Amino acid sequence: SEILSSLPLQMSLYFNVYFFPFWWLVTVAILYLKYPALSDYYKFILVTIMILVSLTELIRLYLGYVGNLLEKVPELAGFWLLTLLPQLPVILFLLFNESLKIHSLERAVHIIFAAFLSFQVVAAFFTLRRMVNTLATRFRLTEFHRLEEQRPGPG
């Protein structure tokens, strides 16, 4: 039986687990420092983003670990979707919106986090494609063998 999980994806998830608390602490500390200088709607947006990213990241990393290590397609697909849709656009918003008064340390940690997310989107896509193709082939072979066993013998 071929191993379908991806070592590069797993390594990226491993390092992301240790980087995320650092990213969170730096982002919250800088948000605390620049909070009085922000407009009211950016204050609301940034607090909402921090809550959204924190909750989504915990779920996303869990689904990535389970989906990749246990070769479960639904969990890995959930990981891929959570990475592609809420996480990556939010981090890119934090990285490129100059109205947020971005600090250089904040920009650095956002770039690293965006690199993790971008790599994980690509790696998870190719891992998912390989898993789905292999599982579909196994299903077809199982069905073929089942049909062969049911077929009446010659004569």
Solvent accessible surface area in square Angstrom, and as a share of the most:
residue,aa,sasa,rsa
1,S,147,0.95
2,E,105,0.47
3,I,134,0.68
4,L,1,0.01
5,S,28,0.18
6,S,14,0.09
7,L,125,0.62
8,P,75,0.47
9,L,0,0.00
10,Q,26,0.12
11,M,95,0.43
12,S,9,0.06
13,L,0,0.00
14,Y,107,0.41
15,F,107,0.45
16,N,0,0.00
17,V,54,0.31
18,Y,142,0.54
19,F,26,0.11
20,F,18,0.07
21,P,72,0.45
22,F,102,0.43
23,W,0,0.00
24,W,93,0.33
25,L,111,0.55
26,V,16,0.09
27,T,5,0.03
28,V,50,0.29
29,A,52,0.40
30,I,13,0.07
31,L,19,0.09
32,Y,172,0.65
33,L,135,0.67
34,K,21,0.09
35,Y,84,0.32
36,P,109,0.68
37,A,62,0.48
38,L,10,0.05
39,S,46,0.30
40,D,113,0.58
41,Y,135,0.51
42,Y,32,0.12
43,K,42,0.18
44,F,146,0.61
45,I,59,0.30
46,L,7,0.04
47,V,61,0.35
48,T,61,0.35
49,I,16,0.08
50,M,16,0.07
51,I,103,0.52
52,L,77,0.38
53,V,0,0.00
54,S,23,0.15
55,L,110,0.55
56,T,12,0.07
57,E,0,0.00
58,L,113,0.56
59,I,96,0.49
60,R,0,0.00
61,L,15,0.07
62,Y,139,0.53
63,L,34,0.17
64,G,0,0.00
65,Y,61,0.23
66,V,26,0.15
67,G,0,0.00
68,N,0,0.00
69,L,99,0.49
70,L,112,0.56
71,E,51,0.23
72,K,88,0.37
73,V,32,0.18
74,P,101,0.63
75,E,47,0.21
76,L,0,0.00
77,A,32,0.25
78,G,21,0.20
79,F,0,0.00
80,W,56,0.20
81,L,85,0.42
82,L,46,0.23
83,T,0,0.00
84,L,60,0.30
85,L,111,0.55
86,P,36,0.23
87,Q,0,0.00
88,L,28,0.14
89,P,67,0.42
90,V,21,0.12
91,I,0,0.00
92,L,68,0.34
93,F,69,0.29
94,L,4,0.02
95,L,10,0.05
96,F,138,0.57
97,N,29,0.15
98,E,113,0.51
99,S,57,0.37
100,L,2,0.01
101,K,110,0.46
102,I,26,0.13
103,H,96,0.43
104,S,86,0.56
105,L,83,0.41
106,E,6,0.03
107,R,76,0.28
108,A,45,0.35
109,V,3,0.02
110,H,0,0.00
111,I,89,0.45
112,I,79,0.40
113,F,0,0.00
114,A,10,0.08
115,A,59,0.45
116,F,38,0.16
117,L,0,0.00
118,S,51,0.33
119,F,96,0.40
120,Q,0,0.00
121,V,20,0.12
122,V,83,0.48
123,A,13,0.10
124,A,0,0.00
125,F,89,0.37
126,F,100,0.42
127,T,2,0.01
128,L,21,0.10
129,R,127,0.46
130,R,94,0.34
131,M,0,0.00
132,V,71,0.41
133,N,86,0.44
134,T,28,0.16
135,L,69,0.34
136,A,31,0.24
137,T,68,0.40
138,R,94,0.34
139,F,133,0.55
140,R,158,0.57
141,L,95,0.47
142,T,84,0.49
143,E,52,0.23
144,F,111,0.46
145,H,105,0.47
146,R,108,0.39
147,L,101,0.50
148,E,75,0.34
149,E,146,0.65
150,Q,116,0.52
151,R,165,0.60
152,P,112,0.71
153,G,59,0.57
154,P,143,0.90
155,G,125,1.20
